[in-house]
Amino acid sequence: MASSARTKRVVIEPVTRVEGHGKVTILLDENDEVRQARLHIVEFRGFERFIQGRPFWELPVLVQRLCGICPVSHHLCAAKAVDGIIGVDTLTPTADKMRRLMHYGQIFQSHALHFFHLASPDLLFGFDAEPAKRNIIALAAENRDLARQGILMRRYGQEIIKATAGKKVHGTGAIPGGINKNLTLAERDALLPELDQMKAWAREAIDLARGYTEDHLDLVTDFASFDSNHLGLVTPAGGLELYDGDLRAIDADGAVIFDHVENDRYLEYLGEEVRSWSYMKFPFIRSIGPEEGWYRVGPLARVNLCDRIDTPEAEAARRDFKAMTGGRPNHDSMAYHWARMVETMHAIEMIERLLNDPDLQGTDLVVSGERRDEAVGIIEAPRGTLFHHYRVDENDQVTMANLIVSTTSNNEPMNRAVEAVARKYLNKREITEGLLNHVEVAIRAYDPCLSCATHALGQMPLRVDLLDHEERLISRVEREAG
């Protein structure tokens, strides 16, 4: 929407400490009150088009090039869809558990990366701290043990990925109908000694996230907090499921909108719309419509909508989390951090369970079935529900691809978070870098992967221009690239 003659425009470009490129525009009226605030995704990726014509068996390796942060999620989601293309609905126990171990390694390392490297500088130093202090380098200088903990937790998750996928980034472990290797006893024995330390650090991370919430309750419950629907996968019994479940959606009060929807029926329940000012789509629940049917995904949504978690320490942490809101869904954007650490504990508990499962040394790795022309794979990536939908022709070439990545589903919630924070903190105030960082904090809570790309922390250039109604420069805040 074009601004009026009296409108001033503030631009944050790029948004920092997130994966990918994005910008925020904030329009102020003649009274310096926020009129509109939007998160723009300014890159066009095009994966849905340029994989057309490729043989379907390439997809698990090809599509993970979308991302260097969560390639495992795309690798496994595409593999699940390709399983469907070759007519496989059930993997061998070894293949299923190896993929799950790979996935939990990804969840563990990705959540540690976000919490300790991207989010913790804001939580520990404050939203208004100097930019030079809000980064992992300053965190390491002031709290070496905490920074080291985050680094080593991420490293452990990456070692799990390497052992199951062959490489830490862009592995090849999942193939149509199964996997290409099992877990050797030597690989297992190399991973077991660190389990107790990883679990201890996961407990400490939950305590840190919970403690921050309790100590800053007024801020958390009033910072980008708004009612929403929530969507994610659940087990047949309604428990938390990160690898292979059915879809459930709940409304702001916790009432079920739909439940146990099979993966290949997702289009009956979800739609997508486009808007002129962003390359990212806006999904919604069809029965409600685009205006009110938007929803959240990711750790907050998953902990809100599941009935239980099938590992003891994570389940105890989930109960504590739910007690904060009396059992109702939690709608605080900042609560993503606490929920993320609950899932981190679940991931390491599942890693422990799987590493001690003898099925991982099995030799029955691949199955096949009757060829199909279309299939859908859905998985819970660290950032939320991920959809891969493919059609292929008689020559085994991809003719259609539809990908709904996690951040796409969180597009509308992130935009609402941006607007809520802008209206609360920027109205009739002098625009400072610290105040603008409040907007970025709201975005970072969702751990967005804006274009499935990464940047070095603290190295992004930033320029914010404040213009008057005649587009004349009033003030400028600028930071050079490091």
URPETA-V339084 format. One record per pair of residues at least 6 apart in sequence whose ideal C-beta (glycine too) atoms are under 8 Angstrom apart, sorted by the first residue. I is the first residue (numbers start at 0). J is the second residue. If there is no record, write none. Layout:
{{I:J} {I:J}}
This chain:
{{0:35} {2:8} {2:26} {2:34} {3:28} {3:468} {4:468} {4:469} {5:28} {5:29} {5:468} {6:26} {6:27} {6:28} {6:29} {6:34} {6:468} {7:26} {7:27} {7:28} {7:31} {7:465} {7:466} {7:467} {7:468} {7:473} {8:24} {8:25} {8:26} {8:27} {8:464} {8:465} {8:466} {9:24} {9:25} {9:26} {9:27} {9:425} {9:430} {9:435} {9:463} {9:464} {9:465} {10:22} {10:23} {10:24} {10:25} {10:463} {10:464} {11:22} {11:23} {11:24} {11:25} {11:435} {11:438} {11:439} {11:461} {11:463} {12:22} {12:23} {12:461} {12:462} {12:463} {13:20} {13:21} {13:22} {13:459} {13:460} {13:461} {14:21} {14:22} {14:23} {14:38} {14:439} {14:442} {14:449} {15:439} {15:457} {15:459} {15:461} {16:117} {16:120} {16:133} {16:134} {16:439} {16:443} {16:456} {17:117} {17:439} {17:442} {17:443} {17:446} {17:447} {17:448} {17:449} {18:66} {18:68} {18:447} {18:448} {18:449} {18:450} {18:451} {18:452} {18:453} {18:454} {19:40} {19:42} {19:447} {19:448} {19:449} {19:450} {19:451} {19:452} {19:453} {20:40} {20:41} {20:42} {20:449} {20:450} {20:452} {21:38} {21:39} {21:40} {21:41} {21:442} {21:447} {21:449} {21:450} {22:38} {22:39} {22:41} {23:36} {23:37} {23:38} {23:39} {23:417} {23:438} {23:439} {23:442} {24:35} {24:36} {24:37} {24:39} {25:33} {25:35} {25:36} {25:421} {25:425} {25:438} {26:33} {26:34} {26:35} {26:36} {27:33} {27:34} {27:425} {28:34} {29:468} {30:427} {31:426} {31:427} {31:428} {32:422} {32:426} {32:427} {33:418} {33:421} {33:422} {33:425} {33:426} {35:418} {36:414} {36:417} {36:418} {36:421} {36:422} {36:438} {37:276} {37:277} {37:414} {37:417} {37:418} {38:277} {38:410} {38:413} {38:414} {38:417} {38:442} {39:276} {39:277} {40:277} {40:278} {40:279} {40:410} {40:449} {40:450} {41:278} {42:278} {42:449} {42:450} {42:452} {43:278} {44:65} {44:278} {44:450} {44:451} {46:62} {46:65} {46:400} {46:402} {47:400} {47:401} {47:402} {48:400} {50:58} {50:61} {50:62} {50:397} {50:400} {51:396} {51:397} {51:398} {51:399} {51:400} {52:396} {52:397} {53:61} {53:396} {53:397} {54:395} {54:396} {54:397} {55:81} {55:84} {55:175} {55:389} {55:391} {55:395} {55:396} {55:397} {56:81} {56:174} {56:175} {56:395} {58:77} {58:78} {58:80} {58:81} {58:387} {58:389} {58:397} {59:74} {59:75} {59:77} {59:78} {59:81} {59:171} {59:173} {59:174} {59:175} {60:74} {60:169} {60:171} {61:77} {62:73} {62:74} {62:77} {62:387} {62:402} {63:70} {63:71} {63:73} {63:74} {63:77} {63:169} {64:70} {64:169} {65:73} {65:402} {65:404} {65:451} {66:72} {66:73} {66:448} {66:451} {66:452} {67:168} {67:169} {67:451} {67:452} {67:453} {68:109} {68:112} {68:448} {68:451} {68:453} {69:105} {69:109} {69:380} {69:381} {69:382} {69:448} {69:451} {70:168} {70:169} {70:170} {71:101} {71:102} {71:104} {71:105} {71:160} {71:164} {71:170} {72:102} {72:105} {72:378} {72:380} {72:381} {72:385} {73:380} {73:385} {73:387} {74:164} {74:169} {74:170} {74:172} {74:173} {75:98} {75:101} {75:102} {75:173} {75:242} {75:376} {75:378} {76:376} {76:377} {76:378} {76:380} {76:385} {76:386} {76:387} {77:376} {77:387} {78:98} {78:173} {78:174} {78:175} {78:376} {79:243} {79:376} {79:377} {79:378} {79:387} {80:374} {80:375} {80:376} {80:387} {80:388} {80:389} {81:175} {81:374} {81:376} {81:389} {82:88} {82:90} {82:175} {82:176} {82:374} {82:376} {83:263} {83:371} {83:373} {83:374} {83:375} {83:376} {84:175} {84:370} {84:371} {84:372} {84:373} {84:374} {84:389} {84:391} {85:175} {85:176} {85:367} {85:368} {85:370} {85:371} {86:367} {86:368} {86:369} {86:370} {86:371} {87:175} {87:176} {87:177} {87:366} {87:367} {87:368} {88:368} {89:95} {89:366} {90:98} {90:176} {90:177} {90:366} {91:177} {91:361} {91:363} {91:364} {91:365} {91:366} {92:358} {92:361} {92:363} {93:178} {93:181} {93:358} {93:359} {93:360} {93:361} {93:362} {93:363} {93:364} {94:176} {94:177} {94:178} {94:363} {94:364} {94:365} {94:366} {96:353} {96:356} {96:358} {96:359} {97:163} {97:172} {97:178} {97:180} {97:181} {97:182} {97:359} {98:163} {98:172} {98:173} {98:178} {98:242} {99:242} {99:349} {99:353} {100:159} {100:163} {100:182} {100:350} {100:353} {100:354} {100:359} {101:159} {101:160} {101:163} {101:164} {101:170} {101:172} {101:173} {102:241} {102:242} {102:378} {103:159} {103:241} {103:346} {103:347} {103:349} {103:350} {103:353} {104:156} {104:157} {104:158} {104:159} {104:160} {104:163} {104:346} {104:350} {105:156} {105:160} {105:381} {106:156} {106:241} {106:342} {106:343} {106:346} {106:381} {107:152} {107:155} {107:156} {107:159} {107:197} {107:343} {107:346} {107:347} {107:350} {108:152} {108:153} {108:154} {108:155} {108:156} {108:157} {108:159} {108:160} {109:156} {109:381} {109:382} {110:298} {110:339} {110:340} {110:342} {110:343} {110:346} {110:381} {111:149} {111:152} {111:153} {111:156} {111:204} {111:343} {112:149} {112:153} {113:339} {113:381} {113:446} {114:149} {114:204} {114:208} {114:336} {114:339} {114:340} {114:343} {115:135} {115:138} {115:145} {115:146} {115:148} {115:149} {115:150} {115:152} {115:153} {115:204} {116:135} {116:149} {116:153} {116:456} {117:443} {117:446} {117:456} {118:336} {118:443} {118:444} {118:446} {119:138} {119:145} {119:149} {120:128} {120:132} {120:133} {120:134} {120:135} {120:137} {120:138} {121:128} {121:133} {121:436} {121:440} {121:443} {122:211} {122:336} {123:138} {123:141} {123:142} {123:145} {124:132} {124:133} {124:137} {124:138} {126:433} {126:436} {126:437} {126:440} {127:433} {127:434} {127:436} {128:433} {130:432} {130:436} {130:457} {130:478} {131:137} {131:457} {133:436} {134:456} {134:457} {135:146} {135:149} {135:456} {135:457} {136:456} {136:457} {138:145} {138:146} {139:146} {139:147} {148:200} {148:203} {148:204} {151:200} {152:197} {152:200} {152:201} {152:204} {152:343} {155:190} {155:193} {155:197} {156:346} {157:167} {158:167} {158:189} {158:190} {159:190} {159:350} {160:166} {160:167} {160:170} {161:167} {161:170} {162:182} {162:186} {162:189} {162:190} {163:170} {163:172} {163:178} {163:180} {163:182} {164:170} {164:171} {164:172} {164:173} {165:171} {165:172} {165:179} {165:180} {171:179} {172:178} {172:179} {172:180} {174:365} {175:365} {176:365} {176:366} {176:367} {176:368} {177:364} {177:365} {177:366} {178:364} {178:365} {179:364} {180:364} {181:359} {181:360} {181:361} {181:362} {181:364} {182:354} {182:359} {182:360} {183:360} {184:360} {187:354} {187:359} {187:360} {190:354} {191:354} {194:347} {194:350} {194:351} {194:354} {197:347} {197:350} {198:312} {198:344} {198:347} {198:348} {198:351} {201:312} {201:340} {201:343} {201:344} {201:347} {202:312} {202:344} {204:340} {204:343} {204:344} {205:316} {205:337} {205:340} {205:341} {205:343} {205:344} {207:340} {208:336} {208:337} {208:339} {208:340} {209:316} {209:319} {209:320} {209:337} {209:340} {211:219} {211:336} {211:337} {212:219} {212:323} {212:333} {212:334} {212:336} {212:337} {218:333} {219:331} {219:333} {219:334} {220:331} {221:423} {222:331} {222:332} {222:333} {222:420} {222:423} {222:440} {222:441} {223:331} {223:332} {223:333} {223:415} {223:416} {223:419} {223:420} {223:441} {223:444} {224:330} {224:331} {224:332} {224:333} {224:419} {225:330} {225:415} {225:416} {225:419} {226:251} {226:330} {227:251} {227:293} {227:294} {227:295} {227:330} {227:412} {228:248} {228:249} {228:250} {228:251} {228:256} {228:284} {228:287} {228:292} {228:293} {228:294} {228:295} {229:248} {229:249} {229:294} {229:295} {229:296} {229:299} {229:300} {229:303} {229:304} {229:328} {230:246} {230:247} {230:248} {230:284} {230:294} {230:295} {230:296} {230:300} {230:304} {230:384} {230:408} {231:246} {231:247} {231:296} {231:300} {231:301} {231:304} {231:305} {231:379} {231:383} {231:384} {232:240} {232:241} {232:243} {232:244} {232:245} {232:246} {232:247} {232:301} {232:377} {232:378} {232:379} {232:384} {233:239} {233:240} {233:244} {233:245} {233:246} {233:247} {233:258} {233:259} {233:304} {233:305} {233:306} {234:240} {234:244} {234:309} {235:244} {235:245} {235:259} {236:306} {236:307} {237:247} {237:258} {237:305} {237:306} {237:307} {238:305} {238:306} {238:307} {238:308} {238:309} {239:301} {239:302} {239:305} {239:307} {239:308} {239:309} {239:313} {239:317} {239:342} {239:345} {240:305} {240:379} {241:301} {241:342} {241:345} {241:346} {241:378} {241:379} {242:378} {242:379} {243:378} {244:379} {245:258} {245:259} {245:260} {245:261} {245:262} {246:257} {246:259} {246:260} {246:261} {246:262} {246:265} {246:268} {246:377} {246:384} {247:255} {247:257} {247:258} {247:259} {247:260} {247:304} {248:255} {248:256} {248:257} {248:258} {248:268} {248:284} {248:294} {248:304} {249:255} {249:256} {249:303} {249:304} {249:328} {250:256} {251:328} {251:330} {252:327} {252:328} {253:303} {253:326} {253:327} {253:328} {256:284} {256:286} {256:287} {257:268} {257:284} {257:286} {260:267} {260:268} {262:375} {262:376} {262:377} {263:373} {263:374} {263:375} {265:375} {265:377} {265:386} {265:388} {266:388} {267:285} {268:284} {268:285} {268:286} {269:282} {269:283} {269:284} {269:285} {269:403} {270:282} {270:283} {270:284} {270:285} {270:289} {270:292} {271:280} {271:281} {271:282} {271:283} {271:403} {271:407} {272:280} {272:281} {272:283} {272:289} {273:280} {273:281} {274:281} {277:410} {279:406} {279:407} {279:410} {279:449} {280:403} {280:407} {280:410} {281:289} {281:293} {281:407} {281:410} {281:411} {282:293} {282:294} {282:403} {282:407} {282:408} {282:410} {283:289} {283:292} {283:293} {283:294} {283:411} {284:292} {284:293} {284:294} {285:292} {286:292} {293:411} {293:412} {294:300} {294:408} {294:412} {295:383} {295:408} {295:409} {295:412} {296:382} {296:383} {296:384} {296:405} {296:408} {296:409} {297:335} {297:338} {297:381} {297:382} {297:383} {297:405} {297:409} {297:445} {297:446} {298:335} {298:338} {298:339} {298:341} {298:342} {298:381} {299:329} {299:332} {299:334} {299:335} {299:338} {300:383} {301:338} {301:342} {301:379} {301:383} {302:317} {302:320} {302:321} {302:329} {302:338} {302:341} {302:342} {303:328} {303:329} {303:338} {304:328} {305:317} {307:314} {307:317} {308:314} {308:317} {308:341} {308:345} {310:344} {310:345} {310:348} {310:349} {310:352} {311:348} {312:344} {312:348} {313:341} {313:342} {313:344} {313:345} {313:348} {316:340} {316:341} {316:344} {317:341} {320:329} {320:334} {320:337} {320:338} {320:341} {321:329} {323:329} {323:334} {329:338} {332:412} {332:416} {332:441} {332:444} {332:445} {333:444} {335:444} {335:445} {335:446} {336:444} {339:446} {353:359} {372:390} {372:391} {372:392} {373:388} {373:389} {373:390} {373:391} {374:388} {374:389} {375:386} {375:387} {375:388} {375:389} {376:386} {376:387} {376:388} {377:384} {377:385} {377:386} {377:387} {378:384} {378:385} {379:385} {380:404} {380:405} {381:405} {381:446} {382:404} {382:405} {382:406} {382:409} {382:445} {382:446} {382:447} {382:448} {383:405} {383:406} {383:408} {383:409} {384:403} {384:405} {384:408} {385:402} {385:403} {385:404} {385:405} {386:401} {386:402} {386:403} {387:400} {387:401} {387:402} {388:399} {388:400} {388:401} {388:402} {389:397} {389:399} {389:400} {390:397} {390:398} {390:399} {390:400} {391:397} {391:398} {392:398} {404:448} {404:451} {405:448} {406:413} {406:445} {406:447} {406:448} {406:449} {409:445} {409:447} {412:445} {413:441} {413:442} {413:445} {413:447} {416:441} {416:442} {416:444} {416:445} {417:438} {417:441} {417:442} {419:441} {420:437} {420:438} {420:440} {420:441} {421:438} {424:434} {424:437} {424:438} {425:434} {425:435} {425:438} {428:434} {430:463} {430:465} {430:474} {430:476} {431:476} {432:463} {432:476} {432:478} {435:463} {435:476} {457:481} {458:480} {458:481} {459:480} {460:478} {460:479} {460:480} {461:476} {461:477} {461:478} {462:475} {462:476} {462:477} {462:478} {463:475} {463:476} {463:477} {464:472} {464:474} {464:475} {465:472} {465:473} {465:474} {465:475} {466:472} {466:473} {467:473}}
